Amino acid sequence: MAEQLIITGITVQKKKKNRYSIFINDEYAFALDDDVLLKSGIARGDAVSPERVDQIIKLQENKHARDKATRLLAVRPRSKKEIMERLQQSKFSQSSTGI
């Protein structure tokens, strides 16, 4: 039987006030932006499955890829292909780009 995963802490990061550190079973697990935290719906004391943790991390990765694409497009217009290549250079997976 797999170990039960419990969200034991959600704390604001010191340097980035819009990011939160998530602790599972009293150990740091990952960080989330504030909007991803709200979208995930997790709270301290929640029991989560490993699959749910993977889904939450994927939400954060998707947001990070969208933010990167937005920054690239803010500089100048770019083709879909160019955006995809730049995101892949930044080590984003094909599924996280959403394009």
Biopython code that builds the backbone (N, CA, C, O; Angstrom):
import numpy as np
from Bio.PDB.StructureBuilder import StructureBuilder

atoms = [
    (1, "MET", "N", (0.844, -1.188, 0.000)),
    (1, "MET", "CA", (0.000, 0.000, 0.000)),
    (1, "MET", "C", (0.885, 1.246, 0.000)),
    (1, "MET", "O", (1.852, 1.332, 0.757)),
    (2, "ALA", "N", (0.548, 2.194, -0.845)),
    (2, "ALA", "CA", (1.336, 3.424, -0.977)),
    (2, "ALA", "C", (1.150, 4.313, 0.252)),
    (2, "ALA", "O", (0.092, 4.341, 0.881)),
    (3, "GLU", "N", (2.218, 5.031, 0.561)),
    (3, "GLU", "CA", (2.175, 5.973, 1.679)),
    (3, "GLU", "C", (1.165, 7.068, 1.376)),
    (3, "GLU", "O", (1.080, 7.553, 0.248)),
    (4, "GLN", "N", (0.402, 7.452, 2.390)),
    (4, "GLN", "CA", (-0.576, 8.521, 2.210)),
    (4, "GLN", "C", (0.149, 9.865, 2.148)),
    (4, "GLN", "O", (1.017, 10.148, 2.974)),
    (5, "LEU", "N", (-0.209, 10.679, 1.177)),
    (5, "LEU", "CA", (0.392, 11.990, 1.005)),
    (5, "LEU", "C", (-0.553, 13.045, 1.570)),
    (5, "LEU", "O", (-1.697, 13.168, 1.131)),
    (6, "ILE", "N", (-0.068, 13.797, 2.538)),
    (6, "ILE", "CA", (-0.869, 14.839, 3.189)),
    (6, "ILE", "C", (-0.181, 16.183, 2.972)),
    (6, "ILE", "O", (1.025, 16.313, 3.181)),
    (7, "ILE", "N", (-0.962, 17.186, 2.549)),
    (7, "ILE", "CA", (-0.441, 18.542, 2.445)),
    (7, "ILE", "C", (-0.287, 19.057, 3.877)),
    (7, "ILE", "O", (-1.279, 19.311, 4.562)),
    (8, "THR", "N", (0.953, 19.209, 4.322)),
    (8, "THR", "CA", (1.195, 19.618, 5.713)),
    (8, "THR", "C", (1.539, 21.095, 5.845)),
    (8, "THR", "O", (1.552, 21.631, 6.953)),
    (9, "GLY", "N", (1.817, 21.753, 4.732)),
    (9, "GLY", "CA", (2.121, 23.174, 4.816)),
    (9, "GLY", "C", (2.053, 23.865, 3.476)),
    (9, "GLY", "O", (2.401, 23.296, 2.441)),
    (10, "ILE", "N", (1.595, 25.113, 3.512)),
    (10, "ILE", "CA", (1.576, 25.980, 2.337)),
    (10, "ILE", "C", (2.049, 27.331, 2.835)),
    (10, "ILE", "O", (1.341, 28.005, 3.583)),
    (11, "THR", "N", (3.255, 27.733, 2.420)),
    (11, "THR", "CA", (3.825, 28.985, 2.917)),
    (11, "THR", "C", (4.238, 29.896, 1.771)),
    (11, "THR", "O", (4.674, 29.436, 0.716)),
    (12, "VAL", "N", (4.091, 31.195, 2.000)),
    (12, "VAL", "CA", (4.512, 32.200, 1.024)),
    (12, "VAL", "C", (6.029, 32.186, 0.951)),
    (12, "VAL", "O", (6.704, 32.136, 1.979)),
    (13, "GLN", "N", (6.568, 32.228, -0.266)),
    (13, "GLN", "CA", (8.017, 32.277, -0.417)),
    (13, "GLN", "C", (8.527, 33.669, -0.048)),
    (13, "GLN", "O", (7.835, 34.667, -0.247)),
    (14, "LYS", "N", (9.729, 33.721, 0.485)),
    (14, "LYS", "CA", (10.285, 34.987, 0.958)),
    (14, "LYS", "C", (10.609, 35.954, -0.171)),
    (14, "LYS", "O", (10.322, 37.145, -0.055)),
    (15, "LYS", "N", (11.191, 35.479, -1.248)),
    (15, "LYS", "CA", (11.625, 36.368, -2.326)),
    (15, "LYS", "C", (10.546, 36.612, -3.367)),
    (15, "LYS", "O", (10.549, 37.653, -4.024)),
    (16, "LYS", "N", (9.630, 35.679, -3.530)),
    (16, "LYS", "CA", (8.560, 35.815, -4.527)),
    (16, "LYS", "C", (7.223, 35.687, -3.807)),
    (16, "LYS", "O", (6.745, 34.581, -3.551)),
    (17, "LYS", "N", (6.632, 36.824, -3.487)),
    (17, "LYS", "CA", (5.418, 36.849, -2.661)),
    (17, "LYS", "C", (4.196, 36.259, -3.359)),
    (17, "LYS", "O", (3.194, 35.968, -2.706)),
    (18, "ASN", "N", (4.266, 36.079, -4.682)),
    (18, "ASN", "CA", (3.140, 35.479, -5.389)),
    (18, "ASN", "C", (3.333, 33.971, -5.604)),
    (18, "ASN", "O", (2.586, 33.353, -6.363)),
    (19, "ARG", "N", (4.324, 33.385, -4.944)),
    (19, "ARG", "CA", (4.573, 31.937, -5.031)),
    (19, "ARG", "C", (4.502, 31.309, -3.649)),
    (19, "ARG", "O", (4.823, 31.935, -2.639)),
    (20, "TYR", "N", (4.081, 30.077, -3.635)),
    (20, "TYR", "CA", (3.908, 29.339, -2.389)),
    (20, "TYR", "C", (4.694, 28.038, -2.427)),
    (20, "TYR", "O", (4.733, 27.349, -3.446)),
    (21, "SER", "N", (5.313, 27.717, -1.309)),
    (21, "SER", "CA", (5.992, 26.430, -1.161)),
    (21, "SER", "C", (4.987, 25.441, -0.594)),
    (21, "SER", "O", (4.292, 25.738, 0.378)),
    (22, "ILE", "N", (4.915, 24.281, -1.198)),
    (22, "ILE", "CA", (3.978, 23.242, -0.780)),
    (22, "ILE", "C", (4.776, 22.129, -0.112)),
    (22, "ILE", "O", (5.761, 21.637, -0.661)),
    (23, "PHE", "N", (4.337, 21.743, 1.074)),
    (23, "PHE", "CA", (4.986, 20.688, 1.830)),
    (23, "PHE", "C", (4.054, 19.492, 1.924)),
    (23, "PHE", "O", (2.881, 19.626, 2.273)),
    (24, "ILE", "N", (4.591, 18.326, 1.609)),
    (24, "ILE", "CA", (3.849, 17.068, 1.715)),
    (24, "ILE", "C", (4.559, 16.207, 2.741)),
    (24, "ILE", "O", (5.762, 15.966, 2.642)),
    (25, "ASN", "N", (3.809, 15.750, 3.722)),
    (25, "ASN", "CA", (4.352, 14.942, 4.819)),
    (25, "ASN", "C", (5.576, 15.627, 5.449)),
    (25, "ASN", "O", (6.603, 14.995, 5.695)),
    (26, "ASP", "N", (5.438, 16.926, 5.702)),
    (26, "ASP", "CA", (6.456, 17.758, 6.360)),
    (26, "ASP", "C", (7.748, 17.928, 5.568)),
    (26, "ASP", "O", (8.769, 18.309, 6.141)),
    (27, "GLU", "N", (7.726, 17.653, 4.264)),
    (27, "GLU", "CA", (8.897, 17.858, 3.417)),
    (27, "GLU", "C", (8.506, 18.728, 2.228)),
    (27, "GLU", "O", (7.419, 18.587, 1.668)),
    (28, "TYR", "N", (9.422, 19.640, 1.848)),
    (28, "TYR", "CA", (9.154, 20.479, 0.682)),
    (28, "TYR", "C", (8.910, 19.575, -0.518)),
    (28, "TYR", "O", (9.657, 18.627, -0.760)),
    (29, "ALA", "N", (7.847, 19.883, -1.268)),
    (29, "ALA", "CA", (7.513, 19.078, -2.443)),
    (29, "ALA", "C", (7.662, 19.872, -3.744)),
    (29, "ALA", "O", (8.302, 19.399, -4.683)),
    (30, "PHE", "N", (7.078, 21.071, -3.808)),
    (30, "PHE", "CA", (7.124, 21.890, -5.015)),
    (30, "PHE", "C", (6.614, 23.278, -4.692)),
    (30, "PHE", "O", (6.139, 23.536, -3.586)),
    (31, "ALA", "N", (6.717, 24.185, -5.679)),
    (31, "ALA", "CA", (6.226, 25.550, -5.510)),
    (31, "ALA", "C", (5.154, 25.822, -6.565)),
    (31, "ALA", "O", (5.194, 25.293, -7.676)),
    (32, "LEU", "N", (4.197, 26.668, -6.179)),
    (32, "LEU", "CA", (3.115, 27.040, -7.088)),
    (32, "LEU", "C", (2.921, 28.543, -7.090)),
    (32, "LEU", "O", (3.094, 29.201, -6.064)),
    (33, "ASP", "N", (2.559, 29.091, -8.258)),
    (33, "ASP", "CA", (2.135, 30.479, -8.322)),
    (33, "ASP", "C", (0.776, 30.588, -7.628)),
    (33, "ASP", "O", (0.053, 29.600, -7.505)),
    (34, "ASP", "N", (0.436, 31.802, -7.177)),
    (34, "ASP", "CA", (-0.799, 31.974, -6.421)),
    (34, "ASP", "C", (-2.045, 31.551, -7.194)),
    (34, "ASP", "O", (-2.937, 30.927, -6.620)),
    (35, "ASP", "N", (-2.125, 31.877, -8.486)),
    (35, "ASP", "CA", (-3.303, 31.493, -9.258)),
    (35, "ASP", "C", (-3.390, 29.986, -9.484)),
    (35, "ASP", "O", (-4.489, 29.436, -9.551)),
    (36, "VAL", "N", (-2.257, 29.319, -9.600)),
    (36, "VAL", "CA", (-2.251, 27.858, -9.757)),
    (36, "VAL", "C", (-2.672, 27.197, -8.444)),
    (36, "VAL", "O", (-3.382, 26.192, -8.447)),
    (37, "LEU", "N", (-2.234, 27.765, -7.333)),
    (37, "LEU", "CA", (-2.650, 27.246, -6.027)),
    (37, "LEU", "C", (-4.167, 27.316, -5.894)),
    (37, "LEU", "O", (-4.798, 26.350, -5.464)),
    (38, "LEU", "N", (-4.753, 28.450, -6.258)),
    (38, "LEU", "CA", (-6.212, 28.591, -6.191)),
    (38, "LEU", "C", (-6.901, 27.606, -7.125)),
    (38, "LEU", "O", (-7.888, 26.973, -6.749)),
    (39, "LYS", "N", (-6.381, 27.478, -8.343)),
    (39, "LYS", "CA", (-6.984, 26.570, -9.326)),
    (39, "LYS", "C", (-6.896, 25.115, -8.867)),
    (39, "LYS", "O", (-7.808, 24.327, -9.117)),
    (40, "SER", "N", (-5.798, 24.759, -8.196)),
    (40, "SER", "CA", (-5.618, 23.371, -7.755)),
    (40, "SER", "C", (-6.597, 23.003, -6.653)),
    (40, "SER", "O", (-6.995, 21.844, -6.533)),
    (41, "GLY", "N", (-6.986, 23.978, -5.852)),
    (41, "GLY", "CA", (-7.947, 23.725, -4.792)),
    (41, "GLY", "C", (-7.397, 22.975, -3.591)),
    (41, "GLY", "O", (-8.170, 22.468, -2.778)),
    (42, "ILE", "N", (-6.087, 22.893, -3.461)),
    (42, "ILE", "CA", (-5.526, 22.172, -2.320)),
    (42, "ILE", "C", (-5.447, 23.083, -1.098)),
    (42, "ILE", "O", (-5.363, 24.306, -1.209)),
    (43, "ALA", "N", (-5.477, 22.455, 0.051)),
    (43, "ALA", "CA", (-5.357, 23.179, 1.311)),
    (43, "ALA", "C", (-4.590, 22.314, 2.300)),
    (43, "ALA", "O", (-4.480, 21.100, 2.132)),
    (44, "ARG", "N", (-4.065, 22.960, 3.329)),
    (44, "ARG", "CA", (-3.339, 22.213, 4.350)),
    (44, "ARG", "C", (-4.272, 21.172, 4.970)),
    (44, "ARG", "O", (-5.425, 21.460, 5.291)),
    (45, "GLY", "N", (-3.750, 19.970, 5.128)),
    (45, "GLY", "CA", (-4.526, 18.874, 5.693)),
    (45, "GLY", "C", (-5.160, 17.971, 4.658)),
    (45, "GLY", "O", (-5.660, 16.901, 5.003)),
    (46, "ASP", "N", (-5.153, 18.375, 3.400)),
    (46, "ASP", "CA", (-5.736, 17.548, 2.343)),
    (46, "ASP", "C", (-4.877, 16.319, 2.083)),
    (46, "ASP", "O", (-3.649, 16.391, 2.090)),
    (47, "ALA", "N", (-5.542, 15.187, 1.854)),
    (47, "ALA", "CA", (-4.857, 13.975, 1.401)),
    (47, "ALA", "C", (-4.877, 14.002, -0.127)),
    (47, "ALA", "O", (-5.920, 14.240, -0.736)),
    (48, "VAL", "N", (-3.727, 13.759, -0.735)),
    (48, "VAL", "CA", (-3.629, 13.775, -2.196)),
    (48, "VAL", "C", (-2.946, 12.507, -2.682)),
    (48, "VAL", "O", (-2.065, 11.954, -2.024)),
    (49, "SER", "N", (-3.376, 12.071, -3.839)),
    (49, "SER", "CA", (-2.744, 10.898, -4.449)),
    (49, "SER", "C", (-1.525, 11.357, -5.245)),
    (49, "SER", "O", (-1.425, 12.531, -5.601)),
    (50, "PRO", "N", (-0.605, 10.446, -5.524)),
    (50, "PRO", "CA", (0.534, 10.816, -6.377)),
    (50, "PRO", "C", (0.083, 11.332, -7.742)),
    (50, "PRO", "O", (0.724, 12.211, -8.317)),
    (51, "GLU", "N", (-1.017, 10.788, -8.260)),
    (51, "GLU", "CA", (-1.547, 11.251, -9.545)),
    (51, "GLU", "C", (-2.027, 12.690, -9.443)),
    (51, "GLU", "O", (-1.827, 13.477, -10.368)),
    (52, "ARG", "N", (-2.657, 13.042, -8.328)),
    (52, "ARG", "CA", (-3.137, 14.416, -8.118)),
    (52, "ARG", "C", (-1.952, 15.376, -7.999)),
    (52, "ARG", "O", (-2.003, 16.493, -8.514)),
    (53, "VAL", "N", (-0.896, 14.947, -7.325)),
    (53, "VAL", "CA", (0.311, 15.771, -7.219)),
    (53, "VAL", "C", (0.873, 16.025, -8.618)),
    (53, "VAL", "O", (1.258, 17.151, -8.935)),
    (54, "ASP", "N", (0.921, 14.987, -9.455)),
    (54, "ASP", "CA", (1.405, 15.144, -10.828)),
    (54, "ASP", "C", (0.538, 16.121, -11.616)),
    (54, "ASP", "O", (1.059, 16.922, -12.392)),
    (55, "GLN", "N", (-0.791, 16.063, -11.423)),
    (55, "GLN", "CA", (-1.698, 16.985, -12.105)),
    (55, "GLN", "C", (-1.428, 18.431, -11.689)),
    (55, "GLN", "O", (-1.421, 19.331, -12.528)),
    (56, "ILE", "N", (-1.208, 18.648, -10.399)),
    (56, "ILE", "CA", (-0.962, 19.994, -9.888)),
    (56, "ILE", "C", (0.359, 20.534, -10.435)),
    (56, "ILE", "O", (0.438, 21.694, -10.838)),
    (57, "ILE", "N", (1.385, 19.703, -10.449)),
    (57, "ILE", "CA", (2.676, 20.120, -10.989)),
    (57, "ILE", "C", (2.535, 20.439, -12.479)),
    (57, "ILE", "O", (3.156, 21.383, -12.967)),
    (58, "LYS", "N", (1.734, 19.669, -13.201)),
    (58, "LYS", "CA", (1.503, 19.925, -14.620)),
    (58, "LYS", "C", (0.785, 21.263, -14.818)),
    (58, "LYS", "O", (1.087, 21.987, -15.766)),
    (59, "LEU", "N", (-0.161, 21.600, -13.936)),
    (59, "LEU", "CA", (-0.817, 22.912, -14.007)),
    (59, "LEU", "C", (0.217, 24.030, -13.923)),
    (59, "LEU", "O", (0.160, 24.998, -14.681)),
    (60, "GLN", "N", (1.169, 23.889, -12.990)),
    (60, "GLN", "CA", (2.204, 24.904, -12.819)),
    (60, "GLN", "C", (3.102, 24.979, -14.049)),
    (60, "GLN", "O", (3.460, 26.068, -14.498)),
    (61, "GLU", "N", (3.462, 23.824, -14.589)),
    (61, "GLU", "CA", (4.315, 23.806, -15.785)),
    (61, "GLU", "C", (3.597, 24.459, -16.962)),
    (61, "GLU", "O", (4.212, 25.202, -17.727)),
    (62, "ASN", "N", (2.299, 24.189, -17.112)),
    (62, "ASN", "CA", (1.522, 24.799, -18.191)),
    (62, "ASN", "C", (1.496, 26.317, -18.050)),
    (62, "ASN", "O", (1.649, 27.034, -19.039)),
    (63, "LYS", "N", (1.306, 26.809, -16.838)),
    (63, "LYS", "CA", (1.284, 28.251, -16.610)),
    (63, "LYS", "C", (2.647, 28.856, -16.929)),
    (63, "LYS", "O", (2.730, 29.917, -17.549)),
    (64, "HIS", "N", (3.695, 28.194, -16.512)),
    (64, "HIS", "CA", (5.043, 28.693, -16.767)),
    (64, "HIS", "C", (5.312, 28.771, -18.276)),
    (64, "HIS", "O", (5.927, 29.728, -18.747)),
    (65, "ALA", "N", (4.856, 27.771, -19.031)),
    (65, "ALA", "CA", (5.031, 27.769, -20.488)),
    (65, "ALA", "C", (4.219, 28.899, -21.118)),
    (65, "ALA", "O", (4.714, 29.577, -22.018)),
    (66, "ARG", "N", (2.977, 29.117, -20.663)),
    (66, "ARG", "CA", (2.165, 30.218, -21.191)),
    (66, "ARG", "C", (2.822, 31.564, -20.903)),
    (66, "ARG", "O", (2.855, 32.442, -21.766)),
    (67, "ASP", "N", (3.344, 31.723, -19.689)),
    (67, "ASP", "CA", (4.020, 32.971, -19.324)),
    (67, "ASP", "C", (5.234, 33.218, -20.214)),
    (67, "ASP", "O", (5.465, 34.344, -20.653)),
    (68, "LYS", "N", (5.999, 32.182, -20.476)),
    (68, "LYS", "CA", (7.177, 32.297, -21.341)),
    (68, "LYS", "C", (6.760, 32.688, -22.756)),
    (68, "LYS", "O", (7.380, 33.557, -23.368)),
    (69, "ALA", "N", (5.711, 32.050, -23.278)),
    (69, "ALA", "CA", (5.220, 32.368, -24.619)),
    (69, "ALA", "C", (4.727, 33.813, -24.681)),
    (69, "ALA", "O", (4.954, 34.501, -25.677)),
    (70, "THR", "N", (4.066, 34.270, -23.647)),
    (70, "THR", "CA", (3.580, 35.652, -23.592)),
    (70, "THR", "C", (4.742, 36.632, -23.618)),
    (70, "THR", "O", (4.689, 37.640, -24.323)),
    (71, "ARG", "N", (5.796, 36.343, -22.854)),
    (71, "ARG", "CA", (6.976, 37.210, -22.853)),
    (71, "ARG", "C", (7.628, 37.249, -24.238)),
    (71, "ARG", "O", (8.059, 38.308, -24.696)),
    (72, "LEU", "N", (7.698, 36.096, -24.899)),
    (72, "LEU", "CA", (8.276, 36.054, -26.244)),
    (72, "LEU", "C", (7.450, 36.892, -27.222)),
    (72, "LEU", "O", (7.999, 37.612, -28.056)),
    (73, "LEU", "N", (6.134, 36.787, -27.107)),
    (73, "LEU", "CA", (5.263, 37.529, -28.019)),
    (73, "LEU", "C", (5.232, 39.025, -27.701)),
    (73, "LEU", "O", (4.909, 39.831, -28.573)),
    (74, "ALA", "N", (5.557, 39.400, -26.490)),
    (74, "ALA", "CA", (5.578, 40.812, -26.112)),
    (74, "ALA", "C", (6.716, 41.547, -26.819)),
    (74, "ALA", "O", (6.632, 42.754, -27.045)),
    (75, "VAL", "N", (7.766, 40.828, -27.162)),
    (75, "VAL", "CA", (8.919, 41.443, -27.820)),
    (75, "VAL", "C", (8.607, 41.741, -29.285)),
    (75, "VAL", "O", (8.876, 42.834, -29.783)),
    (76, "ARG", "N", (8.027, 40.732, -29.973)),
    (76, "ARG", "CA", (7.672, 40.891, -31.388)),
    (76, "ARG", "C", (6.768, 39.730, -31.787)),
    (76, "ARG", "O", (6.738, 38.707, -31.103)),
    (77, "PRO", "N", (6.039, 39.877, -32.875)),
    (77, "PRO", "CA", (5.206, 38.756, -33.346)),
    (77, "PRO", "C", (6.090, 37.567, -33.730)),
    (77, "PRO", "O", (7.169, 37.732, -34.299)),
    (78, "ARG", "N", (5.614, 36.389, -33.412)),
    (78, "ARG", "CA", (6.362, 35.169, -33.734)),
    (78, "ARG", "C", (5.391, 34.119, -34.262)),
    (78, "ARG", "O", (4.205, 34.132, -33.931)),
    (79, "SER", "N", (5.905, 33.217, -35.080)),
    (79, "SER", "CA", (5.077, 32.132, -35.603)),
    (79, "SER", "C", (4.885, 31.071, -34.524)),
    (79, "SER", "O", (5.618, 31.010, -33.537)),
    (80, "LYS", "N", (3.875, 30.242, -34.748)),
    (80, "LYS", "CA", (3.620, 29.127, -33.834)),
    (80, "LYS", "C", (4.854, 28.225, -33.752)),
    (80, "LYS", "O", (5.240, 27.769, -32.675)),
    (81, "LYS", "N", (5.458, 27.983, -34.907)),
    (81, "LYS", "CA", (6.649, 27.127, -34.960)),
    (81, "LYS", "C", (7.785, 27.722, -34.124)),
    (81, "LYS", "O", (8.454, 27.009, -33.376)),
    (82, "GLU", "N", (7.996, 29.029, -34.260)),
    (82, "GLU", "CA", (9.065, 29.681, -33.511)),
    (82, "GLU", "C", (8.808, 29.613, -31.997)),
    (82, "GLU", "O", (9.721, 29.358, -31.212)),
    (83, "ILE", "N", (7.558, 29.846, -31.608)),
    (83, "ILE", "CA", (7.212, 29.751, -30.178)),
    (83, "ILE", "C", (7.474, 28.333, -29.673)),
    (83, "ILE", "O", (8.059, 28.148, -28.606)),
    (84, "MET", "N", (7.041, 27.337, -30.441)),
    (84, "MET", "CA", (7.246, 25.940, -30.040)),
    (84, "MET", "C", (8.736, 25.628, -29.902)),
    (84, "MET", "O", (9.147, 24.990, -28.933)),
    (85, "GLU", "N", (9.547, 26.074, -30.865)),
    (85, "GLU", "CA", (10.985, 25.817, -30.798)),
    (85, "GLU", "C", (11.605, 26.476, -29.571)),
    (85, "GLU", "O", (12.431, 25.867, -28.890)),
    (86, "ARG", "N", (11.216, 27.707, -29.287)),
    (86, "ARG", "CA", (11.773, 28.413, -28.128)),
    (86, "ARG", "C", (11.351, 27.746, -26.815)),
    (86, "ARG", "O", (12.147, 27.660, -25.881)),
    (87, "LEU", "N", (10.112, 27.278, -26.741)),
    (87, "LEU", "CA", (9.666, 26.594, -25.530)),
    (87, "LEU", "C", (10.385, 25.258, -25.361)),
    (87, "LEU", "O", (10.726, 24.873, -24.243)),
    (88, "GLN", "N", (10.611, 24.563, -26.452)),
    (88, "GLN", "CA", (11.342, 23.303, -26.370)),
    (88, "GLN", "C", (12.795, 23.541, -25.980)),
    (88, "GLN", "O", (13.377, 22.728, -25.261)),
    (89, "GLN", "N", (13.394, 24.637, -26.439)),
    (89, "GLN", "CA", (14.754, 24.989, -26.024)),
    (89, "GLN", "C", (14.806, 25.252, -24.522)),
    (89, "GLN", "O", (15.822, 25.011, -23.871)),
    (90, "SER", "N", (13.703, 25.745, -23.988)),
    (90, "SER", "CA", (13.620, 26.027, -22.555)),
    (90, "SER", "C", (13.209, 24.789, -21.761)),
    (90, "SER", "O", (12.913, 24.876, -20.570)),
    (91, "LYS", "N", (13.194, 23.642, -22.429)),
    (91, "LYS", "CA", (12.932, 22.344, -21.801)),
    (91, "LYS", "C", (11.477, 22.135, -21.390)),
    (91, "LYS", "O", (11.198, 21.331, -20.501)),
    (92, "PHE", "N", (10.538, 22.855, -22.033)),
    (92, "PHE", "CA", (9.128, 22.596, -21.785)),
    (92, "PHE", "C", (8.726, 21.402, -22.624)),
    (92, "PHE", "O", (9.189, 21.251, -23.755)),
    (93, "SER", "N", (7.870, 20.554, -22.081)),
    (93, "SER", "CA", (7.403, 19.396, -22.827)),
    (93, "SER", "C", (6.357, 19.836, -23.849)),
    (93, "SER", "O", (5.747, 20.896, -23.705)),
    (94, "GLN", "N", (6.157, 19.034, -24.859)),
    (94, "GLN", "CA", (5.180, 19.342, -25.906)),
    (94, "GLN", "C", (3.788, 19.499, -25.291)),
    (94, "GLN", "O", (3.029, 20.369, -25.717)),
    (95, "SER", "N", (3.443, 18.685, -24.311)),
    (95, "SER", "CA", (2.108, 18.759, -23.718)),
    (95, "SER", "C", (1.917, 19.999, -22.854)),
    (95, "SER", "O", (0.787, 20.461, -22.693)),
    (96, "SER", "N", (2.980, 20.543, -22.300)),
    (96, "SER", "CA", (2.816, 21.715, -21.436)),
    (96, "SER", "C", (2.665, 23.007, -22.225)),
    (96, "SER", "O", (2.225, 24.019, -21.680)),
    (97, "THR", "N", (3.027, 22.980, -23.504)),
    (97, "THR", "CA", (2.927, 24.197, -24.289)),
    (97, "THR", "C", (1.500, 24.525, -24.673)),
    (97, "THR", "O", (1.165, 25.695, -24.857)),
    (98, "GLY", "N", (0.652, 23.518, -24.799)),
    (98, "GLY", "CA", (-0.739, 23.757, -25.135)),
    (98, "GLY", "C", (-0.965, 24.328, -26.521)),
    (98, "GLY", "O", (-2.053, 24.822, -26.817)),
    (99, "ILE", "N", (0.032, 24.269, -27.363)),
    (99, "ILE", "CA", (-0.098, 24.818, -28.715)),
    (99, "ILE", "C", (-0.239, 23.675, -29.703)),
    (99, "ILE", "O", (-0.362, 23.910, -30.905)),
]
sb = StructureBuilder()
sb.init_structure("model")
sb.init_model(0)
sb.init_chain("A")
sb.init_seg("    ")
for serial, (resi, resn, name, xyz) in enumerate(atoms, 1):
    if name == "N":
        sb.init_residue(resn, " ", resi, " ")
    sb.init_atom(name, np.array(xyz, "f"), 0.0, 1.0, " ", f" {name:<3s}", serial, name[0])
structure = sb.get_structure()
